[in-house]
Amino acid sequence: MKKNLLASLIKVQFIALLFCGVFAHATIDPPTAFDRNVKNINSGWSYLEQPLTSLTAANAATGWESINLPHSWNALDATDLDPGYRRSASWYKKEITMDKVDPAMLYELYFEGSNIVTKVFVNGTEVGGHIGGYIGFDIDITKALKSGKNEIMVRVDNSYDPEVIPSQKSDFFIFGGITRDVWL
């Protein structure tokens, strides 16, 4: 009886080792449907330091200046000799050209950070937003994209708002702007 039990255990162990050996050498290729094309779009933005509330007014405004991201409109306010720092809204704009928009693909903008309240528009359509300055977020822009030229506009606002985290009552500097990288 002990010999039969021992022989059965050896067979089970042998079969288990055989399966482990077979599966250890198996490879699984991910399907091509999940391939990603990620592009940093930090360069070539325009910036408008006006707290306009409407997209139409921002588009009609003059005084846009060329910048690259990351960007903060008050990066030096905490260290310069002028008291206070700017707590308001500003606009960012970028044109991207899409050779072809594939309807089977998902197109997103990924912001690593913008401070504090952000609204994103593509070709005049509001496509999403985010509240908070220290966590990245993505915006699905698939439905708003078209083949050819596309305009991205972003309104960022770091105005005082006690309902928004981080606490506006704290003793640290609240930068305003798109303060981290942006990816398509």
Salt bridges, closest charged atoms under 4 A:
GLU49 OE2 - ARG86 NE 3.84
GLU95 OE2 - LYS149 NZ 3.96
ASP157 OD2 - ARG155 NH1 3.59
